Amino acid sequence: MIKQSISRRRCLAAAGATVALPFLESLSPGKTYAAGPPSLPPATAAPRLVCIGVSLSMYPGEWNPQQTGHNYVAPKLIEPLSDLRDTFTLISNADHPGVTGGHKGAPAFLSGVYKPERVGQSIVIRNQITLDQLAAKTLGANTRFQSLQLGAADVGVSDSLSWDDKGIPMPTMSDPLDIYEQLFVNDANPERTARSIKMGRSVLDLVNADAKMLHRELSKTDQACLDQYMTSVRDIETGIRRQLEWLKTPKPGVPASTDRATNYHENLDLILELTALALQTDSTRVISVALPGKGMPIEIGNTRVTDYHGQSHHGKDPDVIESLVQVERLHTQSLAKFLHRLQSTQTTEGTLLDCTQVLFGSGLGNASSHSNRDLPVLLAGGGFRHQGHIRLQEGTPLSNVFVTMLQQMGIETDSFAGSNGTVNEYITG
């Protein structure tokens, strides 16, 4: 029997990462900027992945065209992308067949899984590894950052796009200045930072030793819980080793920007520009960008909206729908700028868009009716044989698209989540 009282929230602080001790029933409660030329050399042509997720979906009536193939009439939400038509494919009738719950199912966009579980009086979302994080295990093996998780605004769990292999949401950055500094500002005192990182690793060593001693005193339930916790600790150790390996490698020279966003889409454009720079400098090859339903004001002409959740629940009111479409056109205008940016950036074997798969969509099919069916899906770049608009058989798992995407990146797999095939016949070869 354990006599001492151990706080439930014992935390580790190492290299900026924290892991909280899980609840165990056996325990009683108790700036120098990186130097370099303003013009960057051509990027490598290695495969890359960008996943952009919109929490509140895209209004279905102005998203998918009526016609299939290249010669479709572009709906209002696709019009900003008209001159890029040959670089992307719209995919309709794809969803995650086992996912329901409306907004609560939105975090399933990149995982294909939504498992609500009651813990006491709360509902906890159990997820699994997302497309980006699975790809990052291969694509991010030799880059400074295995992956980056960014947001147009602060992102809560209900808006999280990226989840690790233990079903834990990945932390997201939404301040362009913080992102810029992490990507392109060299550490002013790398030796001191290295000492701090090594000290953090020694703390983890002590925790590992303590955990081994504690393990035999716990019930089987708590042993399983502690084992999962220690897996998270080992993940932090891996991150620490990665930081040490890259600490003395100078960061790419990218001119600093003094711009500060004043509204949602200015911030989104800065986030996407930093996304392009991160890919161009090979700082990472996998990035997710979340577009939550609220944050900085959204400017529509002379109107400012601070939360367009109300517009997304339009109740078929024509005026409210028009306002919603105006907001969502700003999303696709930002997407168009980003795709143009990638298309105009040369690599050693073509353009950055040629080697970057850009997935844009949502885990919510219709915000007004809380439907998780027929998700809005746009897949751009990546060397695919783009088909304009393809209409799959109703209820086709979106995970089939993910399998094709992973294979195109050179990742050997024939399944993901609830997949039952691929969409190779439509967009590869």
C-alpha positions as CSV (number, residue, x, y, z in Angstrom):
1,M,0.0,0.0,0.0
2,I,1.3,3.4,-0.9
3,K,1.4,5.7,2.1
4,Q,2.7,9.0,0.6
5,S,0.3,11.3,-1.2
6,I,1.2,12.2,-4.8
7,S,-0.4,15.1,-6.6
8,R,-2.5,14.1,-9.6
9,R,-1.0,17.0,-11.7
10,R,2.7,16.2,-11.5
11,C,4.2,17.8,-14.5
12,L,7.4,17.5,-16.5
13,A,8.9,20.6,-18.1
14,A,11.6,19.7,-20.6
15,A,12.4,21.6,-23.8
16,G,9.1,23.5,-23.7
17,A,7.0,20.3,-23.5
18,T,4.8,19.3,-20.6
19,V,3.1,16.1,-19.8
20,A,0.6,15.8,-16.9
21,L,0.5,12.7,-14.8
22,P,-2.7,10.8,-15.6
23,F,-5.3,10.0,-13.0
24,L,-4.4,6.8,-11.1
25,E,-6.9,5.2,-8.9
26,S,-4.1,3.8,-6.6
27,L,-2.9,7.3,-5.7
28,S,-4.6,9.5,-3.2
29,P,-5.6,13.0,-4.4
30,G,-3.8,15.3,-2.6
31,K,16.8,37.4,-30.7
32,T,19.2,37.2,-33.4
33,Y,17.6,36.6,-36.8
34,A,18.9,34.0,-39.1
35,A,21.4,35.4,-41.6
36,G,21.1,34.7,-45.3
37,P,20.2,36.2,-48.6
38,P,16.6,37.4,-49.2
39,S,16.2,35.0,-52.2
40,L,16.1,31.3,-51.3
41,P,17.6,28.5,-53.5
42,P,15.3,26.1,-55.2
43,A,13.7,23.6,-52.9
44,T,14.1,19.9,-53.2
45,A,11.3,18.0,-54.9
46,A,10.6,15.7,-52.0
47,P,7.0,14.9,-51.3
48,R,5.2,17.2,-49.0
49,L,1.7,17.4,-47.4
50,V,-0.5,20.3,-46.3
51,C,-3.9,19.6,-44.7
52,I,-6.3,22.6,-44.3
53,G,-9.4,21.9,-42.3
54,V,-12.4,24.2,-41.9
55,S,-14.3,23.5,-38.7
56,L,-17.7,24.7,-39.9
57,S,-17.6,23.1,-43.3
58,M,-18.4,24.8,-46.6
59,Y,-21.9,25.6,-47.7
60,P,-22.9,22.6,-49.8
61,G,-25.1,24.6,-52.2
62,E,-22.1,26.6,-53.5
63,W,-19.4,24.0,-53.2
64,N,-19.6,21.0,-55.5
65,P,-20.5,21.7,-59.1
66,Q,-23.5,20.0,-60.8
67,Q,-21.3,18.7,-63.6
68,T,-18.3,16.3,-63.4
69,G,-15.0,16.5,-65.2
70,H,-13.1,19.7,-66.1
71,N,-15.8,21.6,-67.9
72,Y,-18.0,22.3,-64.8
73,V,-19.7,25.6,-64.0
74,A,-17.9,26.8,-60.9
75,P,-20.1,27.5,-57.9
76,K,-19.5,30.7,-55.9
77,L,-17.1,29.1,-53.4
78,I,-15.0,27.6,-56.2
79,E,-14.9,30.8,-58.4
80,P,-11.8,32.2,-56.7
81,L,-9.9,29.1,-57.8
82,S,-11.0,29.2,-61.4
83,D,-7.6,30.0,-62.9
84,L,-6.2,27.0,-61.0
85,R,-8.7,24.5,-62.2
86,D,-6.1,22.2,-63.7
87,T,-4.2,21.9,-60.4
88,F,-6.9,20.4,-58.2
89,T,-9.7,17.9,-58.0
90,L,-13.1,18.3,-56.2
91,I,-14.3,15.1,-54.7
92,S,-17.9,14.6,-53.8
93,N,-19.8,11.8,-52.0
94,A,-16.8,11.0,-49.7
95,D,-17.2,10.8,-46.0
96,H,-16.3,8.8,-42.9
97,P,-19.2,6.2,-42.8
98,G,-18.8,5.5,-39.1
99,V,-18.6,9.1,-37.9
100,T,-21.7,11.0,-36.6
101,G,-22.3,13.7,-34.1
102,G,-22.3,16.8,-36.2
103,H,-19.7,19.3,-34.9
104,K,-18.4,16.7,-32.4
105,G,-17.4,14.6,-35.4
106,A,-15.5,17.4,-37.1
107,P,-12.1,16.4,-35.5
108,A,-12.4,13.1,-37.4
109,F,-11.6,14.9,-40.7
110,L,-8.1,13.6,-40.9
111,S,-8.5,10.4,-38.8
112,G,-11.7,8.9,-39.9
113,V,-12.5,8.0,-36.3
114,Y,-14.8,9.5,-33.7
115,K,-15.3,7.6,-30.5
116,P,-17.0,9.7,-27.8
117,E,-16.5,8.1,-24.3
118,R,-18.2,9.1,-21.1
119,V,-15.7,9.9,-18.3
120,G,-17.7,10.9,-15.2
121,Q,-20.0,13.6,-16.3
122,S,-17.9,14.5,-19.3
123,I,-17.7,13.3,-22.9
124,V,-14.1,12.7,-24.0
125,I,-13.2,12.3,-27.7
126,R,-11.1,9.3,-28.4
127,N,-9.3,9.7,-31.7
128,Q,-6.5,8.0,-33.6
129,I,-3.5,9.1,-35.6
130,T,-4.4,11.5,-38.4
131,L,-3.3,11.5,-42.0
132,D,-0.7,14.2,-41.5
133,Q,0.9,12.6,-38.5
134,L,1.1,9.2,-40.1
135,A,2.8,10.9,-43.2
136,A,5.1,12.8,-40.9
137,K,6.6,9.6,-39.5
138,T,8.1,9.1,-43.0
139,L,8.3,12.5,-44.6
140,G,9.5,14.3,-41.5
141,A,12.3,11.9,-40.5
142,N,15.1,14.2,-41.7
143,T,13.7,17.7,-41.3
144,R,14.1,20.1,-38.4
145,F,10.4,19.8,-37.6
146,Q,8.7,16.5,-38.1
147,S,5.5,18.4,-38.6
148,L,3.9,21.7,-37.8
149,Q,0.3,22.4,-36.6
150,L,-0.9,25.9,-37.4
151,G,-4.2,27.7,-37.1
152,A,-5.9,30.8,-38.4
153,A,-7.0,31.5,-34.8
154,D,-6.6,29.8,-31.4
155,V,-7.6,26.1,-31.8
156,G,-9.5,24.2,-29.1
157,V,-9.9,20.4,-29.0
158,S,-13.1,20.5,-30.9
159,D,-11.3,22.2,-33.8
160,S,-8.1,20.1,-33.6
161,L,-7.0,18.7,-37.0
162,S,-3.9,16.7,-35.9
163,W,-3.9,13.8,-33.5
164,D,-1.0,11.6,-32.6
165,D,-1.0,7.8,-32.5
166,K,-2.3,7.8,-28.9
167,G,-5.3,9.8,-29.9
168,I,-4.1,13.0,-28.3
169,P,-4.6,16.4,-30.1
170,M,-1.4,18.1,-31.2
171,P,-0.7,21.7,-30.0
172,T,-1.4,24.4,-32.5
173,M,0.3,27.7,-33.1
174,S,-1.7,30.7,-34.5
175,D,0.5,33.7,-34.0
176,P,2.6,34.4,-37.1
177,L,5.4,36.1,-35.1
178,D,5.8,33.1,-32.9
179,I,5.8,30.8,-35.9
180,Y,8.3,32.9,-37.7
181,E,10.7,32.9,-34.8
182,Q,10.4,29.2,-34.3
183,L,11.1,28.6,-38.0
184,F,13.7,31.3,-38.8
185,V,15.3,32.9,-35.7
186,N,18.5,31.3,-34.5
187,D,19.0,30.6,-30.8
188,A,21.1,33.5,-29.3
189,N,22.8,31.0,-26.9
190,P,22.7,27.5,-28.3
191,E,25.2,26.2,-25.6
192,R,22.9,27.3,-22.8
193,T,19.9,25.9,-24.6
194,A,21.6,22.6,-25.1
195,R,22.4,22.5,-21.3
196,S,18.8,23.2,-20.5
197,I,17.6,20.5,-23.0
198,K,20.0,17.9,-21.5
199,M,18.8,18.9,-18.0
200,G,15.3,18.2,-19.1
201,R,16.3,14.8,-20.4
202,S,17.9,14.0,-17.1
203,V,14.6,14.9,-15.4
204,L,12.9,12.4,-17.7
205,D,15.5,9.8,-16.8
206,L,14.6,10.2,-13.1
207,V,10.9,10.0,-13.9
208,N,11.5,6.8,-15.8
209,A,13.3,5.3,-12.8
210,D,10.5,6.4,-10.4
211,A,7.9,5.0,-12.7
212,K,9.6,1.6,-12.7
213,M,9.5,1.6,-8.9
214,L,5.9,2.8,-8.8
215,H,4.7,0.2,-11.4
216,R,4.7,-2.8,-9.0
217,E,2.6,-0.9,-6.4
218,L,-0.3,-0.2,-8.8
219,S,-3.4,-2.1,-9.8
220,K,-3.5,-3.6,-13.3
221,T,-5.7,-0.7,-14.5
222,D,-3.3,1.8,-13.2
223,Q,-0.3,0.0,-14.6
224,A,-1.9,0.2,-18.1
225,C,-2.6,4.0,-17.5
226,L,1.0,4.6,-16.3
227,D,2.4,2.6,-19.3
228,Q,0.5,5.0,-21.7
229,Y,1.8,7.9,-19.8
230,M,5.4,6.7,-20.0
231,T,5.0,6.3,-23.8
232,S,4.3,10.0,-23.9
233,V,7.4,10.6,-21.8
234,R,9.4,8.6,-24.4
235,D,7.9,10.7,-27.1
236,I,9.3,13.8,-25.4
237,E,12.7,12.2,-25.1
238,T,12.6,11.6,-28.8
239,G,11.8,15.3,-29.4
240,I,14.6,16.4,-27.1
241,R,17.1,14.3,-29.0
242,R,15.8,15.9,-32.3
243,Q,16.3,19.4,-30.8
244,L,19.8,18.6,-29.8
245,E,20.7,17.3,-33.2
246,W,19.4,20.4,-35.0
247,L,20.4,23.0,-32.4
248,K,23.8,23.9,-34.1
249,T,22.4,23.9,-37.6
250,P,21.6,27.5,-38.7
251,K,18.0,28.2,-39.6
252,P,17.2,29.3,-43.2
253,G,17.7,33.0,-43.9
254,V,14.3,34.5,-44.4
255,P,13.6,38.3,-44.1
256,A,11.5,39.2,-41.2
257,S,8.0,40.6,-41.7
258,T,6.7,43.5,-39.6
259,D,3.1,42.8,-40.7
260,R,0.5,42.3,-37.9
261,A,-2.9,41.0,-38.9
262,T,-6.0,42.9,-38.0
263,N,-8.6,40.4,-39.1
264,Y,-9.1,36.6,-39.6
265,H,-8.1,36.3,-43.2
266,E,-5.1,38.6,-43.0
267,N,-3.9,36.3,-40.2
268,L,-4.7,33.2,-42.4
269,D,-2.8,34.7,-45.3
270,L,0.3,35.2,-43.1
271,I,-0.1,31.6,-41.7
272,L,-0.2,30.2,-45.3
273,E,2.8,32.4,-46.4
274,L,4.8,30.9,-43.5
275,T,3.5,27.5,-44.5
276,A,4.9,28.0,-48.0
277,L,8.2,29.3,-46.6
278,A,8.5,26.3,-44.2
279,L,8.0,24.0,-47.2
280,Q,10.3,25.9,-49.4
281,T,13.2,25.9,-46.9
282,D,12.6,22.2,-46.1
283,S,12.1,23.1,-42.5
284,T,9.3,20.6,-42.5
285,R,7.4,18.6,-45.1
286,V,4.1,18.1,-43.2
287,I,1.8,21.0,-42.0
288,S,-1.8,21.2,-40.9
289,V,-3.7,24.4,-40.8
290,A,-6.9,24.7,-38.9
291,L,-9.7,27.2,-39.7
292,P,-11.8,27.5,-36.6
293,G,-15.2,29.2,-36.6
294,K,-14.2,32.1,-34.5
295,G,-11.1,34.2,-33.8
296,M,-10.2,37.6,-35.1
297,P,-12.9,39.6,-36.8
298,I,-13.9,38.6,-40.3
299,E,-14.4,41.5,-42.6
300,I,-17.2,41.3,-45.3
301,G,-17.3,44.7,-47.0
302,N,-18.2,47.1,-44.3
303,T,-19.4,44.4,-41.9
304,R,-17.3,42.7,-39.3
305,V,-18.2,39.2,-38.0
306,T,-16.4,37.8,-34.9
307,D,-18.0,34.4,-34.9
308,Y,-19.7,33.0,-38.0
309,H,-21.1,30.0,-36.3
310,G,-24.5,31.7,-36.5
311,Q,-24.2,32.1,-40.3
312,S,-23.3,28.4,-40.6
313,H,-26.7,27.6,-39.0
314,H,-28.6,29.5,-41.6
315,G,-31.9,27.6,-41.4
316,K,-32.1,28.0,-45.2
317,D,-32.6,31.8,-44.8
318,P,-31.3,33.3,-48.1
319,D,-29.9,36.4,-46.5
320,V,-27.9,34.4,-43.9
321,I,-26.7,32.0,-46.6
322,E,-25.4,34.8,-48.7
323,S,-23.5,36.2,-45.6
324,L,-22.1,32.7,-45.0
325,V,-21.0,32.3,-48.6
326,Q,-19.2,35.6,-48.5
327,V,-17.3,34.4,-45.4
328,E,-16.4,31.1,-47.0
329,R,-15.3,32.8,-50.3
330,L,-12.7,34.5,-48.2
331,H,-11.5,31.0,-47.2
332,T,-11.1,29.9,-50.8
333,Q,-9.5,33.3,-51.8
334,S,-6.8,32.6,-49.3
335,L,-6.5,29.1,-50.6
336,A,-6.1,30.4,-54.1
337,K,-3.3,32.8,-53.0
338,F,-1.5,29.9,-51.3
339,L,-1.8,27.6,-54.3
340,H,-0.5,30.4,-56.6
341,R,2.4,30.8,-54.1
342,L,3.3,27.2,-54.3
343,Q,2.9,27.1,-58.1
344,S,5.3,30.1,-58.5
345,T,8.0,28.6,-56.4
346,Q,10.6,26.5,-58.2
347,T,12.1,23.2,-57.0
348,T,14.8,21.2,-58.4
349,E,12.3,19.3,-60.5
350,G,9.3,21.6,-61.1
351,T,7.2,23.7,-58.8
352,L,6.5,23.4,-55.1
353,L,2.9,22.7,-55.9
354,D,3.9,19.7,-58.1
355,C,5.4,17.9,-55.1
356,T,3.0,19.2,-52.4
357,Q,-0.3,17.6,-51.8
358,V,-2.8,20.2,-50.5
359,L,-5.9,18.8,-48.9
360,F,-8.7,21.3,-48.1
361,G,-12.0,20.2,-46.5
362,S,-13.9,19.5,-43.3
363,G,-15.1,16.7,-41.1
364,L,-18.5,18.3,-41.2
365,G,-20.6,18.0,-44.4
366,N,-23.4,20.5,-43.5
367,A,-23.1,22.7,-40.5
368,S,-26.7,23.8,-40.6
369,S,-28.1,20.3,-40.5
370,H,-25.2,18.8,-38.4
371,S,-24.5,16.3,-41.1
372,N,-21.2,14.4,-41.4
373,R,-22.0,13.0,-44.8
374,D,-20.7,14.1,-48.2
375,L,-17.8,16.1,-46.9
376,P,-16.3,19.1,-48.9
377,V,-13.0,17.8,-50.3
378,L,-10.5,19.5,-52.5
379,L,-7.2,17.9,-53.4
380,A,-4.6,20.0,-55.1
381,G,-1.0,19.6,-56.4
382,G,1.0,16.5,-55.5
383,G,1.6,15.3,-59.1
384,F,-1.9,13.9,-59.4
385,R,-3.8,13.6,-62.7
386,H,-6.4,16.1,-61.7
387,Q,-9.9,15.6,-63.0
388,G,-11.8,18.7,-62.2
389,H,-14.8,17.3,-60.3
390,I,-15.3,13.6,-59.6
391,R,-18.4,12.1,-58.0
392,L,-17.7,8.9,-56.1
393,Q,-20.3,6.3,-55.2
394,E,-22.4,7.7,-52.3
395,G,-20.8,6.9,-48.9
396,T,-17.3,6.1,-50.3
397,P,-14.9,6.4,-47.3
398,L,-12.8,9.5,-47.5
399,S,-10.1,7.2,-46.1
400,N,-9.9,5.7,-49.6
401,V,-8.6,9.1,-50.8
402,F,-6.1,9.1,-47.9
403,V,-4.7,5.7,-49.0
404,T,-4.2,7.0,-52.5
405,M,-2.5,10.2,-51.0
406,L,-0.2,8.1,-48.8
407,Q,0.8,5.8,-51.7
408,Q,1.5,8.9,-53.9
409,M,3.9,10.1,-51.2
410,G,5.8,6.8,-51.4
411,I,4.3,5.4,-48.1
412,E,3.5,1.8,-48.5
413,T,0.0,1.1,-47.2
414,D,-3.2,-0.4,-48.5
415,S,-5.5,0.8,-45.7
416,F,-6.3,3.7,-43.4
417,A,-9.0,3.9,-40.8
418,G,-12.3,2.7,-42.5
419,S,-11.0,2.5,-46.0
420,N,-12.1,-0.3,-48.4
421,G,-10.0,0.6,-51.4
422,T,-8.4,3.6,-53.1
423,V,-9.3,6.3,-55.7
424,N,-6.2,5.5,-57.8
425,E,-8.3,5.0,-60.9
426,Y,-9.4,8.6,-60.8
427,I,-6.3,10.6,-60.1
428,T,-3.1,8.6,-60.5
429,G,-1.3,7.3,-63.5
